[in-house]
Amino acid sequence: MLKNAVFFSYLLLAFGTLSCHQEKEETRPPNVIIILADDLGYGDLSCYQPHSKIKTVHLDRMASQGIRFTDAHSSSSVCTPTRYGLLTGRYAWRTHLKSSVLWQWDPPLLENGELTLPQMLKEKGYATAAVGKWHLGWNWPTLDGELAKEANGENIDYSKPITGGPTDVGFDYYFGDDVPNFPPYTFIENDKVLEFPTVDKPDSLFGIPGKMAEGWKLDNVLPTITEKAVDVINRAARKPDQPFFLYFSLTAPHTPIAPSAEYINKSEAGPYGDFVMEVDGAVGKIMEALEINNISENTLLVFLSDNGSPARDGTNYSGPVGSVITNYGHAANGKLRGFKADIWEAGHRVPFIVKWPGKIEPGVTNDQTICSIDLMATLSSLIHYPIPLGKAGDSFDILPLFYGKEVQGLSARPLVHHSHHGVFALRQGPWKLILSDKSGGFSDNLYKEGYGIQTKGQLYNMTQDLGEQNNLYAEETLLVDSLSNLLQEIIDQND
């Protein structure tokens, strides 16, 4: 009898322990990884364009295992503003940056007191890491106390910490190269350079003139940051009780277009296509690391691009805008009009794939209009973090879409687009209003014969006219007035 009592006691204890363990697994928030490609176009992935000259097998697999959005947008058609919006839930044009991007030696765009995505996750117990391209500015220390000089950065004191970067805005760890075509050409870990840039970059090496670390190689950048991102995952997996957030900001396929030897001549779209394949390979290595560490099922994995593609072919690490189309027949932005930097769809409609095994139904396609800026509110909802009033005011919670549910008000939500030259557009439902008769970006320099009917703006029905060929601005005057007023109200908001 005593034996039976002891047996049942152990049995109850075992079930109790198992129940606690299961409850812990169910309540523990998921790891979060955001992979942000740089200048990757809507038509570069074969899961978005079946006739693509580039076969992206790993991203195709990710899409088959998760949800693929077909009407997703970056919050700007160029780099810096999108990165700012992703990490804050705010449009970058609400800051002093009204057009273009930050340049070498510019101070941080992130303002003091700004709530950031890593800060939010850190408050909920996440370990946070950023790997790759930063391009949000730093406070560069100088030898003479003056501002960093724009030329070669001759007065930079590389022996001192660089403040205002990732580790000052919520990331526990950072490894990257800031911007691959800006000096200094060296890797940065946390707030210090790993190797002093002591030699002048030769003119034969692509990029703005400046100092570089001895032996710096352009084709070594993406493999190095990919290896570091995998290492972050491996180390984080050793602490199963603590969730982690990894912001993996790729440097490709942005110029310098420098695929490593493993990928040269692997695509049918020249060096650019090869570089896109290396992007795909980097994503494959991230997914492999999750699977090896047995943490794939408890990881929300997001992939998107910071803007559309300029469609350069990779000649001399670059090439003319559109040259991969003319020289290789590869439609980097699919059937969308324009290129990176434009207010037209090719500037900001981007691939957007989300995978979370067991939570997100595999192989789903969603055509709701969403934006990279929505990740802030979405992740706050996921981890039950109430965003303070006045923070992340432009972000929209799209978490239910991941689960195959509807989001109330999303179809009527006004989404603001913004171009390299500061041109605004408003998307609401099927309608897109552009407050200019031009592209507001790279295409302004390509089209010599105007833009069709000369009006003060452009209006397109995106459901019927994805290629933005039928400008209804002069016909739909009441709608133009209504959307113009709505856009002005959003611009005037002080969030």
Helices and strands as residue ranges (DSSP letters): H 2-27, E 31-38, H 57-64, E 67-69, E 72-73, H 79-88, G 92-94, H 117-123, E 127-133, G 166-168, E 173-178, E 188-189, E 192-193, E 199-200, E 211-212, G 218-220, H 221-237, E 244-253, G 261-263, H 270-292, G 296-298, E 299-305, H 323-328, H 345-348, E 352-355, E 364-366, E 370-371, G 372-374, H 375-382, H 399-402, E 415-418, E 424-428, E 431-434, G 442-445, E 458-461, H 477-492
